[in-house]
Every structure is written in structure tokens, then in C-alpha cells.
Amino acid sequence: MASRAVLEFIDRLDRLGIEATGAEVVDAANYMLKQRLAVEPDRWGNKPLGDHWLQRFLKHHPNIRVVKRRARERERKEAVNYANIKAWFDKWIPFLAEHGFAANEIWNMDETGFMIGFGRDQWVVTRVEKKVSQNLSIAMPQNRETSTVIEAISAAGDVIPPMIVLKGKRHMAKWYDESIPLDGGALIGVSDSGYTNSDLALEWIKHFHRHTKQRCAGRKRLLLFDNHETHLTMEFIEFADEKGIVLLTLPPDTAHILQPLDVGVFQPYKHHHSQAVNAAVKDGAIDFNKLDFLACISDERKKTFKSAAPARAPTSANPSADAVRQLGKAAEAGKLGQILACKDLARTKTAEYVRRLRKEQANRQIQSGGVVRYENGRKRKAERDEQERVKAARKAERSRLAKHSSEDNGNNEGYPLEEDNGLNEEYIPVKRIK
């Protein structure tokens, strides 16, 4: 039974055009063993598969062969040709017709990495002479720590909240501060590298199911993605089958030209992120870290996924000339520079104040490892903050009572102290008889 399930897993990946590695086969077999342990623990024991299990499995199934997969760059270059891509589309179009997926049932997912505090070169307008301008530069934080964002979009233009993977082992309370305008449905995960892994990929597809099952009214959904190994564990595939999520991979090594998110979304996404880093530097930031990244990502997403708004009718026959005249009037009045300077100063002070408040929070954790839904993280942070507030109030009250008691003892020096009999009678000192 277990061997049959592993063979089906290998066949499934073959059909997707992404052959299983030895490690993936062993992981699938260990997963099946774990499933059996839950039903019959006494029969199967509690040990993982041995080091030589794969060799024995291949020996018992001679039709399963081990072949060498060529280096990625060579495959990538050879894959990008008309015949390979046309062959995939020749299968894709009848596949869509057969299942009858509507536009809101066709989804594409992909992930991209961000260097958290890394900005880009900018074009600037200046009076500096050409020789000097060639050496213009601005000091950047250069935080190259990586985080990963997983996005999913539908053919109808729908977007679900993202999953953000940060480098680390623990979820810190300050990541879930109320001042960070992140979608409450967003999912935050942590990993040692800042990249996704098979456990986080499984959490993502559960997140995808939670946010799309109502939109599709119980119908199946098609999920189009590239052949990243973390997306193709046995647990991932079984969950998709159970929830009616049909998996379809792009042709191997063609994601850079066929992946919709990669081609049409992630480039402007990263452009907006670099603009956010540059703006933070202009506002006085000397360090752009995870907190700043989480605070900016919501605005970056809005700019990236914004819907096309209808163009407004111009108020005059020549709106550009009107704008120039208005600027001329302001400049003639001597107010334009002052207005811009005040606006810039206000923005800088606000950004600096908010950034300082976030970073001054206690460095407490709310969870070790795993994933946290953002709205749940906010609730847990609020609960921790309330616990800390009550604890601090009790400590202050104890300190006040101790100080009051010390002052009372000092005032009664030289007089006998009555035993506390539980009555609140006023103490009256007795005169001594000489």
C-alpha cells in the first residue's frame, strides 16, 4: 500500500513535468509512514526510514530509474524555444476547455525575494555641474537580509492577502503593532534563511484555500505555478486533491517568460519597494529593517495591484498650461519653496516619530516558528501588552505601599507600635512619665 502511494507520487510529478528527487521520494515515504503510525502505532513502530531504504525501493521496482538532471542554466536556455512552449499550450487550451474553469477559478501563484533595506540608483534633478553630478550618491542602509513574499492572483483580477516569510526563528510582538497597516488576513512565517520551505508552502496552500473557497462557490480551482520543489511535497499535493485544487505547472525553466506574476507584477513590486527605501533614507532612516519592511509592504502592494481607474475629464482645454500658470503664480508669490519645505519637514518628522515608537517597543516574542495570521498576531500582542500593563501597575502599587509604610515607620520613631489587631483605629501616642 505504501509503495503504491509512493509510486503514484512519482507518476504525478512525472505528469507535471518535474521529476522527483531522491530526497522527495524519501520524504513522501516518511509521510506515508507517519500516516500509518497514527492508525497502527504498535505495528509500524516509531522510527523513520533507514538510510538505505531508497536503494531497496529501487531494487524492488526496476521500472523506476535514476537519471541525471542537467544543470539549470543549460536547461533554461534550451527550454525557451517555440516548439516546447507551443507543445505546452497545445495541452493547456484543451485542458481549460475540458474543465470549464471560469476566470475567477484560475489562479496563479509565485514567490519573490526582497532584500529588505536595499535601494536602487535614482534619477535626480539638480543644478550641480555635470562633472560633479557624475559622482553624486546617497548613503543607503544596504540591509541585504532576505524576505520572501508569496502572492496569488486570479484571471478575473482578484488578489488574496500575501504570505510574508521573514528570516528568524521567532515571531516578535512588535511586528504586529497597530501602526503597521498590513492586511489582517496576511500570513507571516519565519525560516532560518528568509526563503520558503515545504512546511511553509503547505501552510500557504491552506491559506489559499481559506481565501478562495467562498469565491468559487464549491467549484474546483486551477492553481498555475512553477515547479519549485517546496511546492511539490506529498502533503501539498494531497491537500490540493482533497480541497478540489487542480495543480498545473508551467513548462520547466520557462517561468521567467511565462509566469504571469513574475513577468507582469514582481518587477513593479520591487520598484515600489526600492522607492520606499529611498524615501525612508530621505526622511532620515539610517537602518531599514523588518519593521520598516512590514510597514511599507502594504502601500507597495496597493501601488502594484491597483485597478485601472477611469480617466478624469480635463477641466480645461489645456490642463498642462493651467498647471504651469498655477506654479508660476505660486513662485511669483515666493511661497512655493516654503510650502514644499514645510511639507517635506512635516513628513520627515512624522516618519521619524513613528519609526522611533515602533523600535522602542519591548523585544518580546509571541510565538516560536510556524506561521501567524496577522490579525491574530495583533490580538496576541494586545493581550501581551495588557498583561504587561497590569503587571507594571501592580508593581507600581507595591512600590507605593512600601514607600508609604516606610514613611509611617519614620514618623513613629520613638513610640511603641501597637500590634495590628485588624482595626482601623487612629494611633494616639502616650506621654512618658518621668
N, C-alpha and C positions, 0 to 999 in steps of 0.2 A: 504493500500500500504506500509506504513512504517513498520507495524507489519510483513508483509510478508517478507520484506527485512531483518528485524532483525532475523526472523525465518530461513531464508536462511543462514545468517551469522552463527547462532548456528549450523545448519546442516553441514556447510562447515568445521567448526572446529572439529565437531564430526568425519567427514570423515578423517580428518588429524590426528586424534587420540589425540587431545589436546583440551579438553573440555573448553568452555568459562567460565570465572569467572563472577560474578555478575557485577563487575566494567566494564569488557569488553563489556558486553551486553548493559549497560547504555551508555558507550562511543559510541557504534555503533548506538544506537538510537539517541543520540545527534548529531552525524554526519549526519544522515538522516534528522533530523530536520533542521540542518544548510543548507543542500542542498535544502530543500523545501523553506526556508526563502529567498534564493537567487531568487526563481521563484515567490513566492507568499508571500511577506513580510506582507501585510495587513491582510491576512487570518490567519497566524500562529503566529503573534506577535514576540517578540524578547526576549523570556525568555527560559532558559534551562529547562530540565525536572525536575519535583519536586522530593523530597526525597523519596516519596512512589510510584514512577512510576513503579519500578521493581516488587513490590508486586502486583500491579494492573495488570501488564502484565502477571505475572504467574497465577493469578486468572482467567484471560480470556483464558489462554492456558494451561489447566490441563495436557496435554501430555508432557509439559516441566517440568522436575523435578529438584529439588535442592538436590544434594547428596554431601556427604563429601569426599574430596580427601585426601588420606592418606599422611603421612609425606614423604618427598622426599627421605631420606636415605633408608627407608624401600622399597619404590617403586623401587629405583635404584638397590638394591640388588636382588629383585625378578625379575626385568626385564631382567637381564643378565642371561638368560638361553637359551638353544638350541632351544626349541620349539618356544619361542617368536621371536627370531631372524630369524629362518627358515621361520616362517609364514610371516614375513615382506618381505623376499627375494622372497618367492613364489609369492607375489603380484608385487614386483619390476621388476622382469625379464620379465613377460608378459607385464607390463606397458611400458617398454622400447621398446619391440618388436612392440607393438600396435602403438606407436607414431613415431617410426623410428628416434629417435634423433641421430645425428652424434656426434662424440666425442667433437667437438668444440661448441656444443649446450648444453652440460651437464655441469652445473656449481655447485660448492659447495661454500657456504659462511659460515663464522663463525667469531666470535669476541673473542679477548683475552685481558686480562688486564695486564698492566705493572706497577710495582712500579718504578717510574721514575729514582730514584737515588739509587737503592738497588742492590748492587753487591752480588757475591756468594763467598764461600770459593774456594781457588785455591791450586793446587799442585805446589810447587816451588822446584827448585834445589838449594841446599845450602851446605856449609861446616859446618854449625852450628851443634854442638853436639846434639845427639838425645834428651837428657833431656831438652835442651834449645829449640829445634825445636818444641817440643810439645806445647809451649806457643807462637809460632810466630803468629803475627796478623798485620793487616794494618788498619789504620783509614779510614772508609768509610763514605760518606756523609749521608747515611741512609735516603734519601728522600723517604718516603713511599707514597707520593702523587700518586694517580692512574690515568692512562690514558688508553684509550681503542683503539685498532686497529682492524678494520674490513677488512678482506681480502676475495677475491673471486678468485678461480682457476677453470679451465675447465679440462675435461678429456683429452683434447689434449695438456695440459701443458701451456695454456695461463693464464696470470695474469693481472688483471686490477689495476689501481692505488688505493692505500688504502684510507680508511676514518679514520682519527685520531680524537678522542674525547678527549679534554683536560678539566681539571677542571677549571671552571671560568664562568664569565658572559659576558666577552667582548673579542673580538679579538684584540690582541696587535700588533702594526705595526712591532715590532722587530721580531715577529715570521716569518715574510715574507721577511727577509733580503736576499740579493743576495748571501751571503756567505753560506747559508743553502742549500745543494744540494738535495732538495726534488723534486720529480716528479711534474711538473706543473699541472698535472691532478689530483693530490691528493686533497682530500676534508678534510677541517679542521672544526670541530664542537666543541661547548662548552656546558657543562652542569654543574649543581651545584655539581655533585658527581664525574664527570670524567667517568661515565658509559653512555652507550647509553640509549635512551628513545624512545617512539613511534614516536615523531616528527623527531628525527634524523634517525630512521630506515626508515621512509618514504623518507627522503632526500637521504638515501643510495640507496634505490631501484631505484630512479630516476637516481642517479649516475651510478648504474649498467646498466640500460637501455641505457644511453648515450654512454657507453663504449663498449657495446656488440651488439647493433642493427646492426651495419655495418658488424661485423664479421659473423653474421648468415644470412645475405642477406635476411632479411624479414621473415625468418622461426621462429617458436616458439623456446623458450629456456626453458630448465628444470633447476630449481633452487632447489637444495637439501640443507636443513638446519635443525637445531634443533628447538625444539618447544618453543623457548623463547617468552614470552608474548609480548614483544615490537615489534616482527615481525608479529604479527597476528591481527593488528587493521583492521577495515573495510576499511580505506583509503589505507592501504598497499595492501590488497587483491584485491580491486577494480582496483588499478593502475596496478597490475600484470596482471589481466584479460584483461584490456584494451590494454596493450602493448604486449600481447602474451607470457607472462612469466608463465610457469606452475610451481606451487608450490608443493613441495613434502617434507614432514618432515620425519626425522629419527624416529625409534620407541622411544617412551617416555623413558627417563632416560637411554639411551644407547649411548649417544653422546661420552662419554669418551672411548668407544671401537670401535664405527662405524663411527664417524665423521672424514672424511679424513684429514681436516686441523688440527683438534685437535690432532690426533694421529701422523701424519707424518710431520707437518710443525711447529706448535707452540712451541714444545719443543726445536728444534734447534734455532728458532727465539729468544726465551728468553735466550738461552745460549749465543748467539752472543750479545744480549743486556747487559748481565752481564759482558761479556768480554770488551765491550765498556766502561762500568762504571769503571771497574778495570783499564783499560788503561788510562782513564782520571785522575784517582787518582794518578797513577804513574807519570803523566805529571803535577801534582801539583794542580789539581782541589780540592777545599775544599767544593764546592757546585755543585751538578749536578741537574739542574733544567729543565724547559720546553724547554728553548732554546737549551741546550745540547742534550736533548732527540730528538728534531726535527732535529738537526744537524747530529745525529748518525743513525737515523732510516733508512735512505736511504741505507747506507752501510750495515746495518744489514739485510735489505730486499734482497740486491744483494747476500749476502752470503747464505741466506736461500733459495732463489728461483733460485740459479744458475743452469744453464743447465749442463748436464754431457758432459764434453769436451773429445774428443778422446785422449787417452794416447799417449804421445810423445815417439818415439823410442829412447832408450838409445844411447848415443854417444859412449859408450864403452861397453865391455863385462861385466864390473863390475863397474857401476856408483858409488856405495857406496864407494868402495875403492878409486876411483878418488877424491870423495869429501873429504874423510879423509886425503888424501895426500895434497890436496889444503889447508885444515885447518892447517895441520902440518907445511907447508911452511910458512903460514902467522904467525903462532905462533912463529916459529923459528926466523922470522924476527922482532918479537916484535911489530908487527903492529895491530894484531887482536884486542887486548883490546882497543887500541887507536881509531881504526875505529868504533868499536861498541859504545864507549863512545861518540864520536863526533856525530854519527848518532842519538843516544838517546838524546843528548843535543839539537841538531837541531830540532828534533821532539817536544821536550818539549817546547822550546821557541816559535815555530810556533803555537802549540796548545794554549799556554798561551796568545799569542798575539791575535789570532782570537777570543778566548773566551772573552778577555777583550774588544775588539772592539764591539762585539755583546751586551755585558751587559752595555756598556757606552751609548748606544743609548737612546734617549728620550723615556719615557714610555708613548707613545701615543696609542690611540685606533683607529681602523679603522671601527669597527662595534660592535654593541651590540647584543649578542645572535646569533642564527641561524648558518649557515654554510657558508664557503668561499672557493671557488676553489683556489688552491694555486697560480696559475699563475695570477688570478685576484687580489689576495691579494698582490702579488708583484707589480702589476701595480698601485694599490691604494696607496701602501706605497711609490712608486716612485713619484706619484703625490703629496702626502703629503710632502715628502722631498723637492720637487721642490718649493712648496708653502712656506715651512719654509725657504728655501734658499733665495727666493725673498724677503720675509718679513725681514729676517736678513740683506740683502743688503740694503733695503730701510731704515731700522733703522740706519745702519752704515752711510749711506749717510746723513741722517738728523743730526746725531751726528757730522759729519764732517763739514757740513754747519753751524751748530750752533757754533762750535768751531772757525771756520773761521770768522764768524760775530763778535764773542766776541773779537777776536784778533784785528779786524779792529776798533772796538769801543775803545779799549785800546790805539791804536796808534793815534787816532784822538782826544784824550782828550785835552781840552783847546781851541779847534777850533769849530766854528759854523758848524753844519751839515746841508747841503743842503737837501731840500725835494727831495724825489725820483720822478723825472719827467718822468721816463721811458727811459732816455737817458743814454748811457754808456760813458759819458764824464769823463775824469780824474779830480779828485778834486784837486784844487790848493789853498793852504792856503793863506789868506790875512794878510799882516803885519799890526799890530796895530799902530796908530799914537798917540804918547804921547802928 
